[in-house]
Amino acid sequence: MKIIIPMAGRGTRMRPHTLTVPKPLVPIAGKPIVQRLVEDIAVVCNEPIEEIAFIIGDFGAQVERDLSAIAERMGAKAKIYYQDQPLGTAHALLCAKESITGPVVIAFADTLFKADFTLDKTKDGIIWVQRVENPSSFGVIKTDEQGYITDFVEKPTHFVSDLAIIGIYYVKNGDMLRDEMQYLLDNDIKDKGEYQLTNALENMKQKGFKFVPGRISEWLDCGNKDSTVGTNSRYLDYLHERESAGKLQESLVAASVKNHNSIIIPPVYIGENVQLHNSVIGPHVSIGAHSVVKNSVVHSSLIQQNTLIENAIIGNSMLGSHVKYQGRASDLSIGDYTQVKL
């Protein structure tokens, strides 16, 4: 199995955090979003991942090394491809056309999910979907009485379905998908000004390819600061349940944490060599390695590495790496290398 991950977008809705790292590398409960995504897909596929193809922009050598390390931890080979202009989902995927062969999973790297099924690899194709209240903001599907997908509709202007495509797809014949996407580009076939993956899937369906929906139990969005903080909270709930059941290989609180007269309220993730002084941490807090929290109360927040928080009450907040925040209660969104003293 191969996984194709388009992630060339700049993540403008997540600024200032995406000024220094691409959004898929922002950590959720101690691991980058894209790593969490790959691990969840591997569980659903229930087989070894042969290759992970990352489609990126000009993110620099360190990002490429980080992505390669994520693939290696999964026992997979990493391939790095580049997209230099945003021309749609089909165009993005064709940047990795050398890897789109055989059975593939395509996953856009701004979402996480929870599913209670194992991928049925005998199916021609599976499109992960979730019911939503505002289908006009998404691509949606329609199904027939047998459960097969009959229509793909991009951001419908009137109601046709509330089953939104969450951005994760399985295709048994990656070669056919690649050829159909290439056909769109060769013939300049666009939808809403872009080359759309769903148009290629529609062409495959017209040629007898049968798609079925994959229903998930939860869709976790990482589109902006508030949704990412919420996703961190839900993911911590999930990991805490697994830890309590003895199914987690490592503790959510590192053994090297230095706790000086502080209270920890689970679920939390606290990384290596974090120092806590006279503080209350949790619930739903992630703190990256080498950070320090003094005389503070922190709940429902994401704090990255090498950050200092002192004399503060913080909730529903994201603080990047190498931040110094000393002050008052706030709802924060602070990027890397910031210093705030109030």
LOZAKOL-549290 format. One line per 2 residues: their letters; for each residue x, y, z of C-alpha. Coordinates in nm, 4 decimals. Layout:
N
a	X:Y:Z ~ ... .
//
This chain:
342
mk	0.0000:0.0000:0.0000 ~ 0.1132:0.3534:-0.0825 .
ii	-0.0064:0.6754:0.0796 ~ -0.0107:0.9999:-0.1194 .
ip	-0.0264:1.3185:0.0904 ~ -0.0703:1.6567:-0.0812 .
ma	0.0412:1.9279:0.1624 ~ 0.1800:2.2159:-0.0448 .
gr	-0.0604:2.4778:0.0914 ~ 0.0754:2.7529:0.3152 .
gt	-0.1906:2.7118:0.5853 ~ -0.2800:3.0812:0.5993 .
rm	-0.5718:3.0242:0.8387 ~ -0.3233:2.8859:1.0921 .
rp	-0.0918:3.1854:1.0956 ~ 0.1227:3.2846:1.2771 .
ht	0.2041:2.9185:1.3499 ~ 0.2532:2.8313:0.9823 .
lt	0.4991:3.1131:0.9202 ~ 0.7815:2.8863:1.0403 .
vp	0.6486:2.5329:0.9778 ~ 0.3892:2.3928:0.7345 .
kp	0.0543:2.3180:0.8973 ~ 0.0850:1.9354:0.8714 .
lv	0.3941:1.9508:1.0941 ~ 0.2170:2.1365:1.3746 .
pi	0.2046:1.8852:1.6652 ~ -0.1138:1.7332:1.8034 .
ag	-0.0604:1.5599:2.1386 ~ 0.3147:1.5487:2.0799 .
kp	0.3222:1.4316:1.7162 ~ 0.2875:1.6255:1.3888 .
iv	-0.0609:1.6255:1.2352 ~ 0.0671:1.4398:0.9289 .
qr	0.2250:1.1674:1.1434 ~ -0.1014:1.1184:1.3343 .
lv	-0.2819:1.0972:0.9997 ~ -0.0444:0.8357:0.8582 .
ed	-0.0652:0.6253:1.1762 ~ -0.4456:0.6297:1.1672 .
ia	-0.4508:0.5283:0.7991 ~ -0.2107:0.2423:0.8721 .
vv	-0.4491:0.1104:1.1392 ~ -0.7430:0.1187:0.8962 .
cn	-0.5392:-0.0455:0.6167 ~ -0.4121:-0.3168:0.8528 .
ep	-0.1084:-0.3896:0.6358 ~ 0.2462:-0.2533:0.5986 .
ie	0.2855:0.0817:0.4235 ~ 0.5339:0.0507:0.1397 .
ei	0.5775:0.4164:0.0471 ~ 0.4576:0.7602:0.1568 .
af	0.4672:1.0319:-0.1083 ~ 0.4601:1.3885:0.0270 .
ii	0.3653:1.6674:-0.2156 ~ 0.5058:1.9902:-0.0731 .
gd	0.5933:2.3473:-0.1599 ~ 0.9284:2.5138:-0.1051 .
fg	0.9439:2.4237:0.2636 ~ 1.3187:2.3718:0.2933 .
aq	1.5548:2.0846:0.3637 ~ 1.4662:2.0452:0.7328 .
ve	1.0983:1.9864:0.6563 ~ 1.1937:1.7247:0.3995 .
rd	1.4132:1.5505:0.6566 ~ 1.1276:1.5599:0.9095 .
ls	0.8856:1.4054:0.6598 ~ 1.1349:1.1368:0.5637 .
ai	1.1784:1.0525:0.9328 ~ 0.8001:1.0136:0.9715 .
ae	0.7932:0.7640:0.6842 ~ 1.0903:0.5742:0.8251 .
rm	0.9174:0.5402:1.1639 ~ 0.6308:0.3731:0.9776 .
ga	0.8727:0.1342:0.8061 ~ 0.8018:0.3026:0.4706 .
ka	1.0070:0.4719:0.2011 ~ 0.9551:0.8485:0.1685 .
ki	0.9222:1.0213:-0.1691 ~ 0.9212:1.4010:-0.1860 .
yy	0.7456:1.5789:-0.4730 ~ 0.6909:1.9503:-0.5357 .
qd	0.3880:2.1552:-0.6398 ~ 0.4802:2.5048:-0.7550 .
qp	0.1319:2.6456:-0.8185 ~ -0.2176:2.5757:-0.6800 .
lg	-0.4211:2.4479:-0.9766 ~ -0.6503:2.2049:-0.7977 .
ta	-0.6471:1.8653:-0.6319 ~ -0.5893:1.6629:-0.9502 .
ha	-0.2959:1.8841:-1.0456 ~ -0.1478:1.8484:-0.6968 .
ll	-0.1695:1.4700:-0.7075 ~ -0.0160:1.4481:-1.0537 .
ca	0.2966:1.6088:-0.9121 ~ 0.3456:1.2624:-0.7547 .
ke	0.2352:1.0610:-1.0582 ~ 0.5361:0.8285:-1.0371 .
si	0.3988:0.7012:-0.7047 ~ 0.0334:0.6684:-0.8113 .
tg	0.0446:0.3032:-0.9098 ~ -0.1302:-0.0025:-0.7681 .
pv	-0.3477:0.0382:-0.4577 ~ -0.3127:0.3846:-0.3024 .
vi	-0.4617:0.5889:-0.0220 ~ -0.4817:0.9640:-0.0860 .
af	-0.5042:1.1821:0.2243 ~ -0.5062:1.5612:0.2352 .
ad	-0.3059:1.6608:0.5381 ~ -0.5341:1.9032:0.7209 .
tl	-0.7680:1.6532:0.8816 ~ -0.7632:1.3649:1.1274 .
fk	-1.0270:1.0982:1.1744 ~ -1.1412:0.8085:1.3843 .
ad	-1.2873:0.5025:1.2147 ~ -1.4158:0.1708:1.3431 .
ft	-1.3661:-0.0380:1.0276 ~ -1.0828:-0.2112:0.8419 .
ld	-1.0260:-0.1124:0.4804 ~ -1.1836:-0.3616:0.2386 .
kt	-0.9167:-0.3778:-0.0311 ~ -1.1410:-0.5817:-0.2605 .
kd	-1.3450:-0.2668:-0.3316 ~ -1.2652:-0.0617:-0.6423 .
gi	-1.2551:0.2526:-0.4350 ~ -1.3588:0.3958:-0.0987 .
iw	-1.4296:0.7617:-0.0253 ~ -1.4248:0.8598:0.3434 .
vq	-1.7289:1.0750:0.4287 ~ -1.9009:1.2323:0.7277 .
rv	-2.2428:1.3930:0.7697 ~ -2.2199:1.7717:0.8024 .
en	-2.4607:2.0565:0.8683 ~ -2.3227:2.2865:0.5950 .
ps	-2.2662:2.0690:0.2842 ~ -2.2302:2.3725:0.0546 .
sf	-1.8794:2.4189:0.1967 ~ -1.7633:2.0704:0.0926 .
gv	-1.7526:1.8216:-0.1873 ~ -2.0348:1.5734:-0.1238 .
ik	-2.1501:1.2353:-0.2552 ~ -2.4831:1.0729:-0.3382 .
td	-2.5424:0.6976:-0.3118 ~ -2.7917:0.4478:-0.4567 .
eq	-2.9929:0.1804:-0.2750 ~ -2.7020:-0.0651:-0.2969 .
gy	-2.4711:0.1799:-0.1236 ~ -2.2600:0.2663:-0.4281 .
it	-2.1656:0.6267:-0.4955 ~ -2.3644:0.7723:-0.7867 .
df	-2.2508:1.1369:-0.7866 ~ -1.9667:1.3622:-0.6777 .
ve	-2.0702:1.7271:-0.6322 ~ -1.8206:2.0040:-0.5504 .
kp	-1.9618:2.2603:-0.3036 ~ -2.3268:2.2328:-0.4128 .
th	-2.5240:2.5572:-0.4281 ~ -2.8440:2.3716:-0.3334 .
fv	-2.8935:2.0621:-0.1163 ~ -2.8076:1.7331:-0.2833 .
sd	-2.6472:1.5439:0.0090 ~ -2.5024:1.5996:0.3544 .
la	-2.2311:1.3333:0.3157 ~ -1.9147:1.5428:0.2909 .
ii	-1.5902:1.4078:0.1471 ~ -1.3321:1.4534:0.4226 .
gi	-1.0282:1.4292:0.1942 ~ -0.9243:1.0640:0.2305 .
yy	-0.9632:0.8174:-0.0578 ~ -0.8702:0.4570:-0.1367 .
vk	-0.8300:0.3515:-0.5005 ~ -0.7382:-0.0048:-0.5919 .
ng	-0.6159:0.0918:-0.9412 ~ -0.3875:0.3905:-0.8961 .
dm	-0.2684:0.3669:-1.2577 ~ -0.6209:0.4276:-1.3873 .
lr	-0.6678:0.7226:-1.1530 ~ -0.3392:0.8743:-1.2671 .
de	-0.4435:0.8435:-1.6336 ~ -0.7841:1.0028:-1.5699 .
mq	-0.6258:1.2973:-1.3893 ~ -0.3755:1.3392:-1.6713 .
yl	-0.6690:1.3441:-1.9160 ~ -0.8160:1.6417:-1.7293 .
ld	-0.4920:1.8382:-1.7580 ~ -0.4252:1.7401:-2.1182 .
nd	-0.7740:1.8562:-2.2205 ~ -0.7908:2.1552:-1.9819 .
ik	-1.1051:2.0230:-1.8110 ~ -1.1686:2.2334:-1.4997 .
dk	-1.4430:2.2672:-1.2404 ~ -1.4719:2.6035:-1.0639 .
ge	-1.1437:2.7049:-1.2273 ~ -0.9368:2.4077:-1.1048 .
yq	-0.8483:2.0506:-1.2017 ~ -1.0556:1.8454:-0.9588 .
lt	-0.9848:1.4949:-0.8308 ~ -1.3604:1.4317:-0.8145 .
na	-1.3864:1.4810:-1.1931 ~ -1.1294:1.2047:-1.2433 .
le	-1.3222:0.9812:-1.0027 ~ -1.6429:1.0548:-1.1957 .
nm	-1.4740:0.9470:-1.5205 ~ -1.3636:0.6233:-1.3538 .
kq	-1.7187:0.5644:-1.2314 ~ -1.8539:0.6160:-1.5827 .
kg	-1.6170:0.3395:-1.6990 ~ -1.7559:0.0897:-1.4476 .
fk	-1.5380:0.1644:-1.1450 ~ -1.7531:0.1265:-0.8302 .
fv	-1.6964:0.3504:-0.5286 ~ -1.8437:0.3037:-0.1822 .
pg	-1.8449:0.5445:0.1132 ~ -1.6269:0.4819:0.4160 .
ri	-1.8134:0.6087:0.7221 ~ -1.5963:0.7416:1.0037 .
se	-1.6892:0.7800:1.3684 ~ -1.5303:1.1233:1.4074 .
wl	-1.3808:1.3896:1.1826 ~ -1.1208:1.6131:1.3467 .
dc	-1.0420:1.9367:1.1652 ~ -0.7106:2.1230:1.1882 .
gn	-0.8028:2.4170:0.9672 ~ -0.7490:2.7045:1.2109 .
kd	-0.6345:2.7753:1.5648 ~ -0.9620:2.7038:1.7447 .
st	-1.0347:2.3815:1.5549 ~ -0.6771:2.2610:1.6102 .
vg	-0.7018:2.3234:1.9850 ~ -1.0310:2.1306:1.9828 .
tn	-0.8750:1.8453:1.7853 ~ -0.5870:1.8304:2.0337 .
sr	-0.8414:1.7954:2.3155 ~ -1.0326:1.5150:2.1427 .
yl	-0.7122:1.3346:2.0502 ~ -0.5924:1.3523:2.4102 .
dy	-0.9236:1.1980:2.5202 ~ -0.8667:0.9136:2.2739 .
lh	-0.5036:0.8573:2.3788 ~ -0.5935:0.8719:2.7484 .
er	-0.8559:0.5996:2.6966 ~ -0.5966:0.3830:2.5228 .
es	-0.3408:0.4508:2.7973 ~ -0.5940:0.3565:3.0664 .
ag	-0.6679:0.0337:2.8798 ~ -0.2972:-0.0518:2.8547 .
kl	-0.2975:-0.0133:2.4749 ~ -0.0539:0.2785:2.4523 .
qe	0.3134:0.1912:2.4181 ~ 0.4449:0.5023:2.5930 .
sl	0.3190:0.7302:2.8666 ~ 0.1582:1.0611:2.7780 .
va	0.3683:1.2253:3.0506 ~ 0.7413:1.1748:2.9953 .
as	0.9420:1.0263:3.2800 ~ 1.1868:1.3193:3.2554 .
vk	0.9221:1.5795:3.3488 ~ 1.0270:1.7819:3.6555 .
nh	0.7176:1.8496:3.8675 ~ 0.7708:2.1024:4.1465 .
ns	0.4526:2.1403:4.3504 ~ 0.2245:2.1300:4.0445 .
ii	-0.1048:1.9539:3.9743 ~ -0.1581:1.7625:3.6485 .
ip	-0.5203:1.7001:3.5454 ~ -0.5489:1.4403:3.2659 .
pv	-0.5762:1.4041:2.9808 ~ -0.2509:1.5807:2.9001 .
yi	0.0608:1.5250:2.6930 ~ 0.3844:1.6533:2.8493 .
ge	0.7078:1.6032:2.6560 ~ 1.0656:1.5348:2.7561 .
nv	1.2431:1.7553:3.0118 ~ 0.9461:1.9855:3.0742 .
ql	0.9588:2.1766:3.4040 ~ 0.6430:2.2583:3.6018 .
hn	0.6584:2.4960:3.8994 ~ 0.3601:2.5774:4.1245 .
sv	0.1146:2.5360:3.8395 ~ -0.2047:2.3573:3.7373 .
ig	-0.1818:2.1804:3.4016 ~ -0.4870:2.0349:3.2287 .
ph	-0.7156:1.9044:3.1269 ~ -0.6568:1.8866:2.7499 .
vs	-0.3095:2.0383:2.7404 ~ -0.0112:1.9401:2.5236 .
ig	0.3320:2.0737:2.6182 ~ 0.6350:2.0155:2.3963 .
ah	0.9834:1.9169:2.5096 ~ 1.2048:2.1509:2.7157 .
sv	0.9249:2.3954:2.7973 ~ 0.8825:2.5571:3.1402 .
vk	0.5581:2.6574:3.3146 ~ 0.5774:2.8636:3.6361 .
ns	0.3043:2.9932:3.8661 ~ 0.0384:2.9421:3.6004 .
vv	-0.2882:2.7678:3.5167 ~ -0.3050:2.6124:3.1690 .
hs	-0.6035:2.4254:3.0222 ~ -0.7279:2.3338:2.6738 .
sl	-0.4102:2.4533:2.5038 ~ -0.1256:2.3524:2.2735 .
iq	0.2250:2.4607:2.3725 ~ 0.5244:2.3684:2.1591 .
qn	0.8909:2.3221:2.2454 ~ 1.1339:2.5392:2.4435 .
tl	0.8604:2.7769:2.5577 ~ 0.8333:2.9643:2.8888 .
ie	0.4984:3.0493:3.0494 ~ 0.5022:3.2411:3.3759 .
na	0.2358:3.4064:3.5936 ~ -0.0437:3.3346:3.3463 .
ii	-0.3884:3.1818:3.3147 ~ -0.4203:3.0335:2.9663 .
gn	-0.7043:2.8505:2.7907 ~ -0.8070:2.7737:2.4312 .
sm	-0.4602:2.8800:2.3199 ~ -0.1729:2.7839:2.0907 .
lg	0.1829:2.8910:2.1662 ~ 0.4640:2.8059:1.9268 .
sh	0.8224:2.7089:2.0007 ~ 1.0735:2.9415:2.1716 .
vk	0.7968:3.1648:2.3088 ~ 0.8273:3.3634:2.6328 .
yq	0.4909:3.4591:2.7779 ~ 0.4685:3.6312:3.1131 .
gr	0.1475:3.8020:3.2048 ~ -0.2254:3.7592:3.2292 .
as	-0.5236:3.5405:3.1352 ~ -0.5753:3.5331:2.7590 .
dl	-0.7121:3.3451:2.4578 ~ -0.3890:3.3282:2.2592 .
si	-0.2484:3.2453:1.9174 ~ 0.1259:3.3154:1.9244 .
gd	0.3776:3.2006:1.6622 ~ 0.7350:3.0787:1.7028 .
yt	1.0142:3.2975:1.8454 ~ 0.7784:3.5479:2.0102 .
qv	0.8395:3.7214:2.3410 ~ 0.5475:3.8703:2.5331 .
kl	0.5719:4.0372:2.8735 ~ 0.2697:4.2081:3.0252 .
//
